[in-house]
Amino acid sequence: MNAARPRVLLVTGAYAPELSSGGLQCEMVARALQRDVAFQVFATALDGALPAHGFVDAVAVSRVVVRASGSNLSAAPRMIAELGRLTRQSDVVHVHGYSRKAAVAIGMARLFRVPVVLSLHTAGFDDPASIAQHGRIARWAFGAADAWMTVSPGLRDRCLASGVPPERLHYVPNGVDVERFRPASSDERRALRCALGVPEDRPLVLFVGFFSRDKQPHVLADAWLRVQGAAPSTLLMVGATASRYFEVDAQLAPDIRASARRAGVDDRLVFVPPTPNVHECFRAADLFVLPSAREGLPVTLLEAMACGLPAVVSRLPGATDWVVEDGRTGVLVTPGDVAGFAQAITGVLADPARAAEMGHRARQRVEQEFSADRTARGWLAAYRTVSTAFA
């Protein structure tokens, strides 16, 4: 580690090679700021085969293996010891999302007098009111941060309503690597579809996310089945269909498969497990659909827009409705409205010229407001407000 650079400890959930939105944002910013900041990562892992210590793209990564649900008391001593060691080496501790691990990390930072930046990502999960429901320790941990960072206007407003001082609140949307996530040429799209094993002669509708009741892949599947007569297409669903992670509902994917089989279109339904090459799926597609009931600022939506895809998206106030301009960069639909999603999917697929124009505008929006460099500058600005090491 280059001692001349300020040192930041990123405390997150899964980190490469395991996948999570928070971990991917940390990877992206660590690459963007590698000349300015010496990052180290503390992550929890579900895969016991991963090394406890290693490097990812020259960033030191420490992992403690945990279970996805239930008690992790046996992991607590290792977590406390490792967070203590890493915190003492850091100028700032940047905690991503609230969890019991986050409370430990914030406690360590307070013990060693290291400033804390707490990032909040998901409404209904780690917004102030939801954190408070976890009890007194959670409320203390939230209030003990030196600065807070939010990814969407909705989360920003919830923080302000909870009493967070405006001068200590940083609004920094998630970002996208716009070189990796970029529109594909016709030849590239054909090659990508061939590699994925999906037909070239039907439109490709894409879902990316783990299979949970909040992500609502079943709503998309039901809507997609309704339109197969009027707008035949292939549905590519990318994400964890079964996992030890508590939010994943292992029954959703079999139910979706069974419904497609009964409708006689199971040959048009393709499942892909979580992949570090998810950009290839976006670049192969014609339409992205985000049917979620709950989000903060969905990175998958930004990735789709960066790839020039029109998007059919749940209208989530303060989360998606300020990113997607209805009718211009995508189509907004009431969450859970199967008929509404079906109508929107049919409308976009039936008018390729309109779809291409929406995708073009979506790409421009991401380039202007959601680039990796813009997000990295926002993180760096937050660090400067809490630590003189960044002066």
C-alpha positions in Angstrom: 0.0 0.0 0.0 1.3 3.4 -1.0 1.5 5.3 2.4 1.5 8.7 0.6 -2.2 8.2 -0.3 -5.0 8.6 2.2 -6.3 5.2 3.3 -10.0 4.2 3.2 -11.5 1.0 4.5 -14.5 0.0 2.5 -16.9 -2.2 4.5 -19.3 -4.0 2.2 -21.2 -7.2 1.7 -20.1 -9.6 -1.0 -17.0 -8.6 -3.0 -15.4 -10.1 -6.1 -15.5 -12.9 -7.1 -18.8 -12.9 -5.2 -21.2 -10.4 -6.6 -23.3 -7.6 -5.1 -24.3 -4.1 -6.2 -22.5 -2.5 -3.3 -19.3 -4.5 -3.9 -19.4 -3.7 -7.6 -19.7 0.0 -6.8 -16.7 -0.3 -4.5 -14.7 -2.0 -7.2 -15.6 0.7 -9.8 -14.7 3.6 -7.5 -11.5 1.9 -6.3 -10.3 1.7 -9.9 -11.3 5.3 -10.6 -9.5 6.7 -7.6 -6.5 4.4 -7.5 -4.1 7.3 -7.9 -5.7 9.3 -5.1 -6.8 6.8 -2.5 -5.3 3.6 -1.0 -8.4 1.4 -0.6 -8.7 -1.7 1.4 -11.9 -3.8 1.7 -13.5 -5.8 4.4 -16.3 -8.1 3.1 -18.4 -10.9 4.3 -18.4 -14.1 2.2 -20.8 -17.0 1.8 -18.2 -19.1 -0.1 -15.9 -20.7 2.5 -13.4 -21.6 -0.2 -12.5 -17.9 -0.8 -9.2 -16.7 0.8 -9.4 -14.8 4.0 -6.9 -12.3 2.6 -6.0 -11.5 -1.0 -6.1 -8.9 -3.7 -8.6 -7.8 -6.3 -7.2 -5.4 -8.9 -4.4 -4.5 -6.5 -6.9 -3.7 -3.7 -6.3 -5.7 -0.5 -9.4 -7.6 0.5 -10.1 -9.3 3.8 -13.1 -11.7 4.1 -14.9 -13.3 7.0 -17.2 -16.2 6.0 -20.7 -15.9 7.4 -24.0 -17.7 6.9 -26.7 -16.0 4.9 -29.3 -16.3 7.6 -29.4 -17.2 11.3 -26.8 -16.6 13.9 -23.2 -15.7 13.0 -21.9 -15.6 16.5 -19.0 -18.0 15.6 -17.8 -15.4 13.1 -18.0 -12.5 15.4 -14.6 -12.8 17.1 -12.8 -12.9 13.6 -14.9 -10.0 12.4 -14.1 -7.9 15.4 -10.4 -8.7 15.3 -10.1 -8.0 11.5 -12.1 -4.8 11.6 -10.0 -3.6 14.5 -6.8 -4.3 12.6 -8.0 -2.7 9.4 -9.5 0.4 11.1 -6.3 1.2 12.9 -4.6 1.4 9.4 -7.3 3.7 7.9 -8.0 7.4 7.7 -11.7 6.9 6.9 -14.0 4.0 7.3 -16.7 3.9 4.6 -19.6 1.6 5.5 -21.9 0.4 2.7 -25.5 -0.2 4.0 -26.7 -1.1 7.5 -26.1 -4.5 8.9 -24.8 -6.0 12.2 -21.4 -6.0 10.5 -21.9 -2.3 9.9 -22.6 -1.7 13.6 -19.4 -3.5 14.5 -17.4 -1.5 11.9 -18.8 1.8 13.2 -18.1 0.8 16.8 -14.5 0.1 15.9 -14.1 3.4 14.1 -15.4 5.2 17.1 -13.0 3.3 19.4 -10.0 4.2 17.3 -11.3 7.7 16.5 -11.5 7.1 12.7 -14.2 9.1 10.9 -17.1 7.2 9.3 -19.0 7.7 6.1 -22.2 5.6 6.0 -23.8 5.0 2.6 -27.5 4.1 2.3 -28.6 2.2 -0.8 -32.1 0.8 -0.5 -35.4 2.3 0.6 -37.2 0.1 3.0 -34.0 -1.6 4.0 -31.3 0.8 5.1 -33.1 4.1 5.2 -33.2 5.8 8.7 -36.6 4.5 9.7 -35.8 0.9 8.7 -32.5 1.0 10.5 -34.2 2.3 13.6 -36.4 -0.8 13.7 -33.4 -2.9 14.4 -33.1 -1.5 17.9 -31.0 0.7 20.1 -27.6 -0.4 18.8 -28.7 0.2 15.2 -30.0 3.6 16.1 -26.7 4.4 17.8 -24.7 3.2 14.8 -26.6 5.3 12.4 -26.2 8.4 14.5 -22.5 7.8 15.1 -21.5 8.4 11.5 -19.6 11.6 10.7 -21.2 11.8 7.3 -24.0 10.1 5.3 -24.2 9.3 1.6 -27.4 8.5 -0.3 -27.8 7.3 -3.8 -31.3 8.7 -4.6 -33.5 11.7 -3.9 -35.9 9.5 -2.0 -33.2 8.3 0.4 -31.9 11.8 0.7 -35.3 13.1 1.7 -35.7 10.3 4.2 -32.4 11.2 5.9 -33.3 14.9 6.1 -36.7 14.0 7.6 -34.9 11.9 10.2 -32.9 14.9 11.4 -29.6 14.2 9.5 -27.8 17.6 9.3 -27.9 18.8 5.6 -24.2 19.8 5.7 -23.2 16.3 6.6 -25.4 14.6 4.0 -23.9 13.8 0.6 -26.1 12.9 -2.4 -24.0 10.7 -4.7 -25.9 8.5 -7.2 -24.5 5.1 -8.2 -22.4 5.1 -11.3 -21.6 3.0 -14.3 -18.5 2.2 -16.3 -19.7 3.6 -19.6 -16.9 2.0 -21.5 -17.8 -1.5 -20.3 -21.5 -0.9 -20.5 -22.0 0.6 -24.0 -24.4 0.0 -26.9 -23.6 -3.0 -29.2 -23.4 -2.9 -32.9 -25.6 -5.3 -34.9 -22.6 -7.7 -35.4 -21.7 -7.5 -31.8 -25.3 -8.2 -30.7 -25.5 -11.3 -33.0 -22.2 -12.7 -31.7 -23.3 -12.1 -28.0 -26.6 -13.8 -28.6 -24.8 -16.8 -30.2 -22.5 -17.0 -27.2 -25.6 -16.9 -24.8 -27.4 -19.5 -26.9 -30.4 -17.3 -27.6 -32.1 -16.9 -31.0 -31.1 -13.9 -33.2 -34.5 -13.7 -34.9 -36.7 -12.7 -31.9 -36.5 -9.7 -29.7 -34.6 -10.3 -26.4 -36.2 -9.1 -23.1 -33.8 -8.9 -20.2 -34.2 -9.2 -16.4 -31.1 -8.9 -14.1 -31.4 -9.4 -10.3 -31.7 -12.0 -7.7 -35.0 -13.9 -7.5 -36.8 -12.3 -4.6 -40.3 -11.2 -3.8 -39.1 -7.6 -3.8 -37.4 -7.9 -7.2 -40.6 -9.4 -8.6 -39.3 -11.5 -11.5 -42.6 -13.4 -11.4 -44.5 -10.2 -12.3 -42.3 -9.8 -15.4 -42.7 -13.5 -16.3 -46.5 -13.3 -16.1 -46.5 -10.1 -18.2 -44.1 -11.6 -20.8 -46.3 -14.7 -21.1 -49.3 -12.5 -21.8 -47.7 -11.0 -24.9 -46.2 -14.0 -26.6 -49.0 -14.1 -29.1 -48.9 -10.4 -30.1 -45.1 -9.8 -29.5 -43.1 -13.1 -29.4 -39.8 -12.7 -27.8 -37.1 -14.5 -25.7 -36.9 -13.7 -22.0 -33.4 -13.8 -20.5 -33.4 -13.9 -16.7 -29.9 -13.3 -15.1 -29.4 -13.7 -11.4 -29.4 -16.1 -8.4 -32.4 -18.4 -8.5 -31.3 -20.3 -5.4 -28.9 -19.1 -2.8 -28.2 -19.1 1.0 -28.9 -15.3 0.9 -32.1 -14.7 2.9 -33.8 -12.6 0.2 -33.7 -15.2 -2.5 -36.9 -17.3 -2.9 -35.9 -20.6 -4.4 -39.5 -21.3 -5.5 -39.8 -18.4 -7.9 -37.7 -19.8 -10.8 -39.4 -23.3 -10.8 -42.8 -21.6 -10.8 -41.7 -19.4 -13.7 -40.4 -22.4 -15.6 -43.6 -24.3 -15.0 -45.8 -21.4 -16.3 -43.7 -21.1 -19.5 -44.0 -24.9 -20.0 -47.7 -24.8 -19.6 -47.9 -22.0 -22.1 -45.7 -23.9 -24.6 -43.0 -21.3 -24.7 -40.4 -22.7 -22.3 -38.0 -22.8 -25.3 -38.1 -18.9 -25.2 -37.1 -18.7 -21.5 -33.4 -18.7 -20.6 -31.9 -18.5 -17.2 -28.3 -17.4 -16.6 -26.6 -17.6 -13.2 -24.9 -14.5 -11.7 -22.0 -13.6 -13.9 -19.1 -11.1 -13.9 -19.8 -10.7 -17.6 -23.3 -9.3 -17.2 -22.5 -6.5 -19.6 -22.6 -9.0 -22.4 -26.2 -9.8 -21.5 -27.2 -6.1 -21.6 -25.4 -5.6 -24.9 -27.2 -8.6 -26.4 -30.7 -7.4 -25.4 -33.4 -5.3 -27.0 -35.4 -4.3 -23.9 -34.7 -4.2 -20.1 -37.4 -4.7 -17.6 -37.1 -3.8 -13.9 -40.3 -4.9 -12.1 -39.1 -4.3 -8.5 -41.3 -3.3 -5.6 -38.4 -1.7 -3.7 -35.1 -0.1 -4.8 -32.8 2.7 -3.9 -31.1 3.6 -7.2 -30.9 0.3 -9.2 -27.5 -0.2 -10.7 -29.0 -2.6 -13.3 -31.2 0.1 -14.6 -28.2 2.4 -15.1 -26.3 -0.4 -16.8 -29.2 -1.0 -19.2 -29.5 2.7 -20.0 -25.7 2.9 -20.6 -26.0 0.1 -23.1 -28.7 2.1 -25.0 -31.6 -0.1 -24.0 -35.1 1.2 -23.5 -36.4 0.2 -20.1 -39.8 -0.8 -18.7 -39.6 0.0 -15.0 -41.6 0.0 -11.8 -42.5 3.6 -10.9 -40.9 3.9 -7.5 -41.0 7.5 -6.1 -37.6 8.9 -5.5 -35.9 5.8 -6.8 -36.7 5.2 -10.5 -39.2 8.0 -11.4 -36.4 10.6 -11.5 -34.1 8.4 -13.6 -36.5 7.3 -16.3 -38.4 10.0 -18.1 -41.6 8.3 -18.9 -42.0 7.9 -22.7 -38.6 9.4 -23.5 -36.0 7.1 -21.9 -38.3 4.3 -20.9 -41.7 3.5 -19.6 -42.9 3.7 -16.0 -45.4 1.1 -14.7 -47.2 0.7 -11.4 -45.3 -2.0 -9.4 -47.0 -5.4 -9.5 -49.3 -4.3 -12.5 -49.0 -7.4 -14.8 -51.3 -5.9 -17.4 -49.4 -2.6 -17.3 -46.1 -4.3 -17.8 -47.5 -6.5 -20.6 -48.9 -3.4 -22.4 -45.6 -1.5 -22.0 -43.5 -4.4 -23.3 -45.7 -4.9 -26.3 -45.6 -1.1 -27.1 -41.8 -0.9 -27.0 -41.2 -4.1 -29.0 -43.8 -3.1 -31.6 -42.0 0.2 -32.4 -38.3 -0.4 -32.9 -37.6 3.2 -34.0 -39.2 4.6 -30.9 -37.3 2.0 -28.8 -34.0 3.0 -30.4 -34.6 6.7 -29.7 -35.5 6.0 -26.1 -32.3 3.9 -25.7 -30.2 6.7 -27.3 -31.6 9.3 -24.9 -31.0 6.8 -22.0 -27.4 6.5 -22.9 -27.0 10.2 -23.0 -28.5 10.6 -19.6 -26.1 8.1 -18.0 -23.1 9.7 -19.7 -24.1 13.1 -18.3 -25.1 12.1 -14.8 -24.1 8.6 -13.8 -20.6 8.0 -15.0 -18.1 6.1 -12.8 -15.9 9.2 -12.6 -18.8 11.4 -11.3 -19.6 8.9 -8.6 -15.9 8.6 -7.7 -15.6 12.4 -7.3 -18.6 12.4 -5.0 -17.1 9.8 -2.7 -13.8 11.7 -2.6 -15.6 14.9 -1.7 -17.3 13.1 1.2 -14.0 11.8 2.5 -12.6 15.3 2.4 -15.3 16.6 4.7 -14.5 14.1 7.5 -10.7 13.7 7.3 -7.8 16.1 7.1 -5.8 13.3 5.4 -7.6 14.4 2.2 -6.7 18.0 2.5 
